[in-house]
Amino acid sequence: MNGNSDWLKLIIRCFNSDKIFYSRHARQEMFEEEFGMITDREIYESVCNGEIIETYPDDRPYPSVLLFGKTKTDRPLHTVCSYNSEDDQIIVITVYHPNPERWDDYRRRKK
């Protein structure tokens, strides 16, 4: 991947083509989220309106990124995704409603 815009286009294309795999951890986080359950639709909305705020090029088995986006109801979400080129599929590793006490504008970790 050459840059964040390439990543974002790829992620949105896979979401629009229903080429998404949710890890067991992601599904558990969606169900147990402290700020309320997260739905597939909310993830889709936040990703399609999102921006990449961190990249993890050394993650294995695939590099990954952290996206920040808001749903149509203005709910902030963070989604960590990787891309499996063999299956042309986005893997949602985890998703959560970021705690405002730990994030500045939901985009930068507070020190």
Backbone as JSON, one array per atom type, in Angstrom:
{
  "sequence": "MNGNSDWLKLIIRCFNSDKIFYSRHARQEMFEEEFGMITDREIYESVCNGEIIETYPDDRPYPSVLLFGKTKTDRPLHTVCSYNSEDDQIIVITVYHPNPERWDDYRRRKK",
  "N": [[0.85, -1.17, 0.0], [0.61, 2.16, -0.89], [-0.06, 4.57, 0.39], [-2.11, 6.35, 2.84], [-4.48, 7.11, 1.54], [-4.74, 5.17, -0.45], [-5.08, 2.88, 1.13], [-7.51, 3.54, 2.39], [-9.31, 3.69, 0.2], [-9.21, 1.02, -0.67], [-10.21, -0.32, 1.6], [-12.83, 0.75, 1.78], [-13.82, -0.12, -0.69], [-13.81, -2.91, -0.31], [-15.62, -3.1, 1.84], [-17.94, -2.15, 0.57], [-18.3, -4.2, -1.23], [-18.9, -6.31, 0.32], [-16.78, -7.81, 1.3], [-15.63, -8.65, 3.84], [-14.21, -9.73, 6.84], [-14.87, -10.46, 10.13], [-12.98, -10.63, 12.99], [-12.97, -12.92, 15.77], [-12.39, -11.57, 18.1], [-13.1, -8.93, 17.38], [-15.9, -9.2, 17.05], [-16.61, -9.86, 19.67], [-15.84, -7.52, 21.02], [-17.6, -5.72, 19.8], [-20.04, -6.57, 20.82], [-19.69, -6.35, 23.58], [-19.05, -3.7, 24.11], [-18.35, -0.9, 26.15], [-19.67, 1.56, 25.87], [-22.01, 0.91, 24.69], [-23.53, -1.52, 22.52], [-22.06, -2.23, 19.32], [-22.98, -2.05, 15.96], [-22.87, -3.83, 12.78], [-23.64, -2.11, 10.75], [-23.06, 0.41, 11.84], [-20.28, 0.28, 11.9], [-19.72, 0.12, 9.15], [-20.72, 2.66, 8.32], [-19.02, 4.39, 9.78], [-16.49, 3.69, 8.79], [-16.73, 4.31, 6.04], [-16.93, 7.03, 6.2], [-14.56, 7.69, 7.25], [-11.14, 8.23, 8.45], [-7.7, 7.43, 8.23], [-5.81, 7.1, 11.08], [-3.64, 5.98, 12.34], [-0.94, 3.85, 11.42], [0.16, 0.49, 11.09], [2.61, -0.94, 9.96], [4.22, -3.16, 10.45], [2.68, -5.16, 11.51], [1.59, -8.55, 11.8], [-0.28, -11.31, 10.5], [-0.63, -9.51, 8.41], [-0.08, -6.1, 7.41], [-1.64, -3.38, 9.21], [-4.21, -0.88, 9.89], [-5.45, 1.91, 11.8], [-8.57, 3.25, 11.88], [-10.51, 6.21, 12.2], [-13.8, 7.22, 12.48], [-17.14, 8.56, 12.12], [-20.48, 7.6, 12.87], [-23.74, 7.83, 11.25], [-25.28, 8.82, 13.25], [-23.54, 10.31, 14.62], [-21.81, 8.94, 16.28], [-18.63, 8.24, 17.52], [-16.15, 6.01, 16.25], [-13.49, 3.67, 16.44], [-11.71, 1.61, 14.27], [-9.77, -1.18, 13.67], [-8.13, -2.48, 10.96], [-7.0, -4.96, 8.64], [-5.59, -6.13, 5.52], [-6.18, -8.87, 3.5], [-4.68, -9.91, 0.84], [-4.67, -12.22, -0.66], [-7.25, -13.31, -0.46], [-8.64, -11.09, -1.16], [-9.82, -9.4, 0.85], [-11.0, -7.53, 3.61], [-10.0, -7.56, 6.95], [-11.49, -7.15, 9.95], [-10.08, -6.36, 12.81], [-10.4, -5.32, 15.38], [-12.83, -3.24, 17.0], [-14.04, -0.27, 18.45], [-15.63, 2.11, 20.65], [-14.03, 5.01, 21.07], [-12.59, 6.1, 24.11], [-13.12, 9.27, 25.35], [-11.48, 10.3, 27.33], [-9.03, 9.27, 26.83], [-8.26, 10.04, 24.32], [-7.44, 12.75, 22.16], [-9.65, 14.65, 20.48], [-10.49, 12.32, 19.36], [-8.52, 11.43, 17.66], [-5.81, 11.51, 18.33], [-3.7, 9.96, 20.64], [-3.89, 10.66, 24.09], [-1.33, 11.92, 26.19]],
  "CA": [[0.0, 0.0, 0.0], [1.47, 3.35, -1.02], [-0.38, 5.63, 1.34], [-3.37, 6.24, 3.54], [-5.63, 7.19, 0.63], [-4.86, 3.84, -1.07], [-5.66, 2.0, 2.15], [-8.91, 3.9, 2.6], [-10.06, 3.27, -0.99], [-9.27, -0.43, -0.63], [-11.11, -0.71, 2.69], [-14.19, 1.1, 1.39], [-14.21, -1.03, -1.79], [-14.13, -4.22, 0.28], [-16.86, -2.97, 2.6], [-19.04, -2.04, -0.39], [-18.43, -5.49, -1.92], [-19.14, -7.3, 1.36], [-15.58, -8.65, 1.44], [-15.19, -8.31, 5.19], [-14.19, -10.8, 7.83], [-14.75, -9.94, 11.49], [-12.31, -11.56, 13.9], [-13.74, -13.25, 16.97], [-12.16, -10.47, 19.04], [-13.92, -7.79, 16.95], [-17.31, -9.5, 17.37], [-16.75, -9.78, 21.11], [-15.78, -6.1, 21.37], [-18.84, -5.09, 19.33], [-21.11, -6.99, 21.71], [-19.43, -5.97, 24.97], [-18.58, -2.31, 24.17], [-18.82, -0.21, 27.36], [-20.54, 2.68, 25.51], [-23.17, 0.35, 24.0], [-23.23, -2.44, 21.44], [-21.73, -1.66, 18.01], [-23.56, -2.87, 14.9], [-22.17, -3.88, 11.5], [-24.0, -0.89, 10.0], [-22.29, 1.53, 12.4], [-18.89, 0.14, 11.43], [-19.74, 0.52, 7.74], [-20.88, 4.12, 8.25], [-17.83, 5.08, 10.29], [-15.37, 3.43, 7.88], [-16.95, 5.04, 4.79], [-16.73, 8.46, 6.49], [-13.42, 7.72, 8.15], [-9.78, 8.61, 8.08], [-6.69, 6.61, 8.88], [-5.09, 7.94, 12.05], [-2.39, 5.3, 12.68], [-0.62, 2.69, 10.57], [0.99, -0.52, 11.75], [3.17, -1.69, 8.82], [4.91, -4.38, 10.87], [1.74, -6.16, 12.03], [1.58, -9.83, 11.1], [0.29, -11.67, 9.2], [-0.8, -8.44, 7.43], [-0.05, -4.74, 7.97], [-2.98, -2.91, 9.56], [-4.41, 0.55, 10.11], [-6.51, 2.34, 12.72], [-9.44, 4.26, 11.29], [-11.47, 6.93, 13.02], [-14.93, 7.74, 11.73], [-18.37, 8.72, 12.89], [-21.69, 7.04, 12.26], [-24.73, 8.85, 10.87], [-25.8, 9.41, 14.48], [-22.41, 11.03, 15.19], [-21.07, 8.12, 17.24], [-17.25, 8.02, 17.09], [-15.67, 4.64, 16.34], [-12.17, 3.28, 15.96], [-11.71, 0.28, 13.67], [-8.46, -1.64, 13.22], [-8.33, -3.37, 9.82], [-5.88, -5.39, 7.8], [-6.04, -6.57, 4.21], [-5.71, -10.16, 3.03], [-4.7, -9.79, -0.62], [-4.96, -13.54, -1.23], [-8.71, -13.45, -0.52], [-9.19, -9.76, -1.44], [-10.76, -9.26, 1.95], [-10.62, -6.74, 4.78], [-10.19, -8.23, 8.23], [-11.72, -6.23, 11.06], [-9.37, -6.96, 13.95], [-11.14, -4.86, 16.55], [-13.58, -2.0, 16.84], [-14.46, 0.22, 19.77], [-15.98, 3.51, 20.82], [-12.88, 5.52, 21.82], [-12.84, 6.82, 25.35], [-12.63, 10.65, 25.2], [-10.45, 10.6, 28.32], [-7.75, 8.76, 26.35], [-8.01, 10.52, 22.96], [-7.69, 14.14, 21.8], [-10.46, 14.74, 19.26], [-10.57, 10.92, 18.91], [-7.52, 11.21, 16.62], [-4.46, 11.4, 18.9], [-3.68, 9.44, 22.01], [-3.46, 11.61, 25.12], [-0.11, 11.48, 26.85]],
  "C": [[0.89, 1.24, 0.0], [1.17, 4.43, 0.0], [-1.74, 5.42, 1.95], [-4.57, 6.29, 2.61], [-5.83, 5.87, -0.11], [-5.52, 2.85, -0.12], [-7.16, 2.27, 2.27], [-9.77, 3.47, 1.41], [-10.25, 1.76, -1.0], [-10.27, -0.91, 0.43], [-12.55, -0.43, 2.31], [-14.68, 0.19, 0.26], [-14.61, -2.39, -1.23], [-15.41, -4.16, 1.09], [-18.06, -2.91, 1.66], [-19.29, -3.34, -1.14], [-18.7, -6.64, -0.95], [-17.99, -8.32, 1.45], [-14.91, -8.31, 2.77], [-15.24, -9.56, 6.04], [-13.99, -10.15, 9.19], [-14.07, -11.0, 12.35], [-13.24, -11.84, 15.09], [-13.6, -12.12, 17.99], [-13.03, -9.26, 18.68], [-15.38, -8.01, 17.32], [-17.56, -9.39, 18.88], [-16.75, -8.32, 21.57], [-17.06, -5.38, 20.96], [-19.98, -5.36, 20.32], [-20.93, -6.42, 23.12], [-18.99, -4.52, 25.15], [-19.21, -1.56, 25.35], [-19.76, 0.96, 27.06], [-21.78, 2.21, 24.75], [-22.76, -0.49, 22.8], [-22.99, -1.71, 20.11], [-22.27, -2.61, 16.94], [-22.66, -2.85, 13.65], [-22.4, -2.58, 10.72], [-23.2, 0.31, 10.53], [-20.83, 1.47, 11.96], [-18.8, 0.58, 9.98], [-19.81, 2.04, 7.61], [-19.6, 4.83, 8.68], [-16.63, 4.88, 9.36], [-15.52, 4.26, 6.6], [-16.8, 6.55, 4.96], [-15.43, 8.68, 7.26], [-12.13, 8.23, 7.56], [-8.83, 7.69, 8.84], [-5.87, 7.5, 9.81], [-3.79, 7.29, 12.53], [-2.19, 4.15, 11.71], [0.32, 1.77, 11.34], [1.59, -1.43, 10.67], [3.82, -3.01, 9.2], [3.98, -5.44, 11.46], [1.78, -7.41, 11.16], [0.29, -10.58, 11.4], [0.15, -10.59, 8.13], [-0.64, -7.1, 8.11], [-1.49, -4.29, 8.26], [-2.99, -1.41, 9.78], [-5.51, 0.75, 11.14], [-7.28, 3.46, 12.05], [-10.28, 4.92, 12.37], [-12.56, 7.44, 12.1], [-16.13, 7.87, 12.63], [-19.53, 8.12, 12.1], [-22.63, 8.18, 11.88], [-25.36, 9.5, 12.1], [-24.7, 10.11, 15.27], [-21.66, 10.25, 16.26], [-19.64, 7.91, 16.72], [-16.87, 6.54, 17.25], [-14.24, 4.55, 15.84], [-12.28, 1.85, 15.45], [-10.29, -0.04, 13.24], [-8.71, -2.71, 12.17], [-7.0, -3.78, 9.22], [-6.46, -5.9, 6.5], [-5.37, -7.87, 3.83], [-5.81, -10.14, 1.51], [-5.03, -11.12, -1.3], [-6.47, -13.74, -1.43], [-9.41, -12.15, -0.89], [-10.26, -9.43, -0.4], [-10.16, -8.39, 3.06], [-10.92, -7.56, 6.03], [-10.35, -7.15, 9.3], [-11.16, -6.92, 12.3], [-10.06, -6.59, 15.25], [-11.85, -3.57, 16.2], [-14.05, -1.58, 18.23], [-14.85, 1.69, 19.68], [-14.85, 4.12, 21.65], [-13.29, 6.34, 23.03], [-12.27, 8.24, 25.23], [-11.57, 11.05, 26.23], [-9.07, 10.14, 27.85], [-7.34, 9.31, 24.98], [-8.31, 12.01, 22.83], [-8.44, 14.13, 20.47], [-10.6, 13.37, 18.59], [-9.49, 10.55, 17.89], [-6.1, 10.99, 17.16], [-4.57, 10.9, 20.33], [-3.21, 10.54, 22.97], [-2.23, 11.03, 25.8], [-0.27, 11.4, 28.33]]
}
